[in-house]
Amino acid sequence: MERLFEIILIIHIIAGSLALLAGLSAILFRNKIKWHRPSGIIYFWCMSIIFVSATYMSIYHSNIFLLCVSFFTYYSAITAYRSLSLKKLHLQQEPGKLDWTIEIFFGLIHIAFVTYAIFLLLNGNQVGGIISLVFGLLGIRGNFSTIARLRKKLEWKNYWLLAHISGMLGSYIGALTAFLVNNSQYVHLPSIVLWLGPTVVFVPLIFYEISVHKKKSKKFEKTVA
């Protein structure tokens, strides 16, 4: 089992390094589709590998933080990726079975995180409980937002792009935070910087990009439903 873990760890490190580089490239070249698209594709598939490997390793070592981050970041990435295939929901396009399967699966996982958080908190594990609770609630919030879009509760005409931007940048924040925290012995920075640094840097970018693209778009005359 240790040999298998080492192999998966190597794959995880390679995929993680590529994801961080490809994700950064996609962000820097977000207005140049020739570079943005291939970078985004590489990022997504690396994140798929990371999700599988991180889930295995977190269960193997009972690492609740890594488990929560792996599900949160991948849910953000996969819904953002799928948003590109759902550009015509306002024109009678229907979500696929895959989209509803994603919401059901990850929704149950997010509820499980909240339930597990309550169990941990009641048994005195404050750190694990808070981590599980925060990621579980953030995940459930994401479920509500995505399900509203799938049910065609649409406000902005570029709804798919807004979902893509917020999801991909959100997943990058999670991936970068996990990288810094899990390599804290090599990154000589205060703990608060490791935990909150990516959020402080990229959340304003999310708000900025969303604001810019809302100004370029228009609202539907009435909410599409």
Contacts in CASP RR format, 6 or more apart in sequence:
PFRMAT RR
TARGET T0000
AUTHOR 0000-0000-0000
METHOD contacts of the structure
MODEL  1
MERLFEIILIIHIIAGSLALLAGLSAILFRNKIKWHRPSGIIYFWCMSII
FVSATYMSIYHSNIFLLCVSFFTYYSAITAYRSLSLKKLHLQQEPGKLDW
TIEIFFGLIHIAFVTYAIFLLLNGNQVGGIISLVFGLLGIRGNFSTIARL
RKKLEWKNYWLLAHISGMLGSYIGALTAFLVNNSQYVHLPSIVLWLGPTV
VFVPLIFYEISVHKKKSKKFEKTVA
1 60 0 8 1.000
5 57 0 8 1.000
5 60 0 8 1.000
8 53 0 8 1.000
8 56 0 8 1.000
8 57 0 8 1.000
9 53 0 8 1.000
9 57 0 8 1.000
11 49 0 8 1.000
11 53 0 8 1.000
12 49 0 8 1.000
12 50 0 8 1.000
12 53 0 8 1.000
12 54 0 8 1.000
12 57 0 8 1.000
15 46 0 8 1.000
15 47 0 8 1.000
15 49 0 8 1.000
15 50 0 8 1.000
15 53 0 8 1.000
16 46 0 8 1.000
16 50 0 8 1.000
16 175 0 8 1.000
16 179 0 8 1.000
18 42 0 8 1.000
18 46 0 8 1.000
19 42 0 8 1.000
19 43 0 8 1.000
19 46 0 8 1.000
19 47 0 8 1.000
19 50 0 8 1.000
19 175 0 8 1.000
20 175 0 8 1.000
20 176 0 8 1.000
20 179 0 8 1.000
22 39 0 8 1.000
22 40 0 8 1.000
22 42 0 8 1.000
22 43 0 8 1.000
22 46 0 8 1.000
23 39 0 8 1.000
23 40 0 8 1.000
23 43 0 8 1.000
23 168 0 8 1.000
23 172 0 8 1.000
25 35 0 8 1.000
25 39 0 8 1.000
25 40 0 8 1.000
26 36 0 8 1.000
26 39 0 8 1.000
26 40 0 8 1.000
26 43 0 8 1.000
26 168 0 8 1.000
27 169 0 8 1.000
27 172 0 8 1.000
27 205 0 8 1.000
29 35 0 8 1.000
29 36 0 8 1.000
29 39 0 8 1.000
30 36 0 8 1.000
30 209 0 8 1.000
40 168 0 8 1.000
43 77 0 8 1.000
43 168 0 8 1.000
43 172 0 8 1.000
44 77 0 8 1.000
44 78 0 8 1.000
44 81 0 8 1.000
47 73 0 8 1.000
47 74 0 8 1.000
47 77 0 8 1.000
47 171 0 8 1.000
47 175 0 8 1.000
48 74 0 8 1.000
48 78 0 8 1.000
50 70 0 8 1.000
50 73 0 8 1.000
50 74 0 8 1.000
50 175 0 8 1.000
51 70 0 8 1.000
51 71 0 8 1.000
51 73 0 8 1.000
51 74 0 8 1.000
54 66 0 8 1.000
54 67 0 8 1.000
54 69 0 8 1.000
54 70 0 8 1.000
54 178 0 8 1.000
55 67 0 8 1.000
55 70 0 8 1.000
55 71 0 8 1.000
57 63 0 8 1.000
57 66 0 8 1.000
58 64 0 8 1.000
58 65 0 8 1.000
58 66 0 8 1.000
58 67 0 8 1.000
58 70 0 8 1.000
59 67 0 8 1.000
64 116 0 8 1.000
64 120 0 8 1.000
64 128 0 8 1.000
64 129 0 8 1.000
64 131 0 8 1.000
64 132 0 8 1.000
65 128 0 8 1.000
65 131 0 8 1.000
65 178 0 8 1.000
65 181 0 8 1.000
66 178 0 8 1.000
66 182 0 8 1.000
68 113 0 8 1.000
68 131 0 8 1.000
68 132 0 8 1.000
68 135 0 8 1.000
68 136 0 8 1.000
69 135 0 8 1.000
69 174 0 8 1.000
69 175 0 8 1.000
69 177 0 8 1.000
69 178 0 8 1.000
70 178 0 8 1.000
71 106 0 8 1.000
71 109 0 8 1.000
71 110 0 8 1.000
71 113 0 8 1.000
71 135 0 8 1.000
72 135 0 8 1.000
72 136 0 8 1.000
72 138 0 8 1.000
72 139 0 8 1.000
72 174 0 8 1.000
73 170 0 8 1.000
73 171 0 8 1.000
73 174 0 8 1.000
73 175 0 8 1.000
73 178 0 8 1.000
74 171 0 8 1.000
75 102 0 8 1.000
75 106 0 8 1.000
75 110 0 8 1.000
75 139 0 8 1.000
75 142 0 8 1.000
76 167 0 8 1.000
76 168 0 8 1.000
76 170 0 8 1.000
76 171 0 8 1.000
76 174 0 8 1.000
77 167 0 8 1.000
77 168 0 8 1.000
77 171 0 8 1.000
78 102 0 8 1.000
79 102 0 8 1.000
79 142 0 8 1.000
79 146 0 8 1.000
79 163 0 8 1.000
79 167 0 8 1.000
80 163 0 8 1.000
80 164 0 8 1.000
80 165 0 8 1.000
80 166 0 8 1.000
80 167 0 8 1.000
80 168 0 8 1.000
80 171 0 8 1.000
81 164 0 8 1.000
81 168 0 8 1.000
82 98 0 8 1.000
82 99 0 8 1.000
82 102 0 8 1.000
83 149 0 8 1.000
83 160 0 8 1.000
83 161 0 8 1.000
83 163 0 8 1.000
83 164 0 8 1.000
84 160 0 8 1.000
84 164 0 8 1.000
86 93 0 8 1.000
86 95 0 8 1.000
86 99 0 8 1.000
86 149 0 8 1.000
86 150 0 8 1.000
86 160 0 8 1.000
87 93 0 8 1.000
87 160 0 8 1.000
89 95 0 8 1.000
89 149 0 8 1.000
89 150 0 8 1.000
89 152 0 8 1.000
89 154 0 8 1.000
89 159 0 8 1.000
89 160 0 8 1.000
89 224 0 8 1.000
90 152 0 8 1.000
90 154 0 8 1.000
90 157 0 8 1.000
90 159 0 8 1.000
90 220 0 8 1.000
90 224 0 8 1.000
95 150 0 8 1.000
99 150 0 8 1.000
100 150 0 8 1.000
103 143 0 8 1.000
103 146 0 8 1.000
103 147 0 8 1.000
103 150 0 8 1.000
106 139 0 8 1.000
106 143 0 8 1.000
107 139 0 8 1.000
107 140 0 8 1.000
107 143 0 8 1.000
110 135 0 8 1.000
110 136 0 8 1.000
110 137 0 8 1.000
110 139 0 8 1.000
110 140 0 8 1.000
110 143 0 8 1.000
111 136 0 8 1.000
111 140 0 8 1.000
113 132 0 8 1.000
113 133 0 8 1.000
113 135 0 8 1.000
113 136 0 8 1.000
113 139 0 8 1.000
114 132 0 8 1.000
114 133 0 8 1.000
114 136 0 8 1.000
114 137 0 8 1.000
114 140 0 8 1.000
116 129 0 8 1.000
116 132 0 8 1.000
117 128 0 8 1.000
117 129 0 8 1.000
117 130 0 8 1.000
117 131 0 8 1.000
117 132 0 8 1.000
117 133 0 8 1.000
117 136 0 8 1.000
118 133 0 8 1.000
120 128 0 8 1.000
120 129 0 8 1.000
120 132 0 8 1.000
121 129 0 8 1.000
121 130 0 8 1.000
121 133 0 8 1.000
145 163 0 8 1.000
146 163 0 8 1.000
149 159 0 8 1.000
149 163 0 8 1.000
151 225 0 8 1.000
152 224 0 8 1.000
152 225 0 8 1.000
153 223 0 8 1.000
153 224 0 8 1.000
153 225 0 8 1.000
154 220 0 8 1.000
154 223 0 8 1.000
154 224 0 8 1.000
154 225 0 8 1.000
155 219 0 8 1.000
155 220 0 8 1.000
155 223 0 8 1.000
156 162 0 8 1.000
156 214 0 8 1.000
156 217 0 8 1.000
156 218 0 8 1.000
156 219 0 8 1.000
156 220 0 8 1.000
157 217 0 8 1.000
157 218 0 8 1.000
157 219 0 8 1.000
157 220 0 8 1.000
158 213 0 8 1.000
158 214 0 8 1.000
158 216 0 8 1.000
158 217 0 8 1.000
161 213 0 8 1.000
161 217 0 8 1.000
162 210 0 8 1.000
162 213 0 8 1.000
162 214 0 8 1.000
165 206 0 8 1.000
165 209 0 8 1.000
165 210 0 8 1.000
165 213 0 8 1.000
166 206 0 8 1.000
166 210 0 8 1.000
169 202 0 8 1.000
169 205 0 8 1.000
169 206 0 8 1.000
169 209 0 8 1.000
170 202 0 8 1.000
170 206 0 8 1.000
172 198 0 8 1.000
172 202 0 8 1.000
173 198 0 8 1.000
173 199 0 8 1.000
173 202 0 8 1.000
173 203 0 8 1.000
174 198 0 8 1.000
176 198 0 8 1.000
176 202 0 8 1.000
177 194 0 8 1.000
177 195 0 8 1.000
177 197 0 8 1.000
177 198 0 8 1.000
177 199 0 8 1.000
180 187 0 8 1.000
180 189 0 8 1.000
180 194 0 8 1.000
180 195 0 8 1.000
180 197 0 8 1.000
180 198 0 8 1.000
181 194 0 8 1.000
181 195 0 8 1.000
184 191 0 8 1.000
184 194 0 8 1.000
187 194 0 8 1.000
END
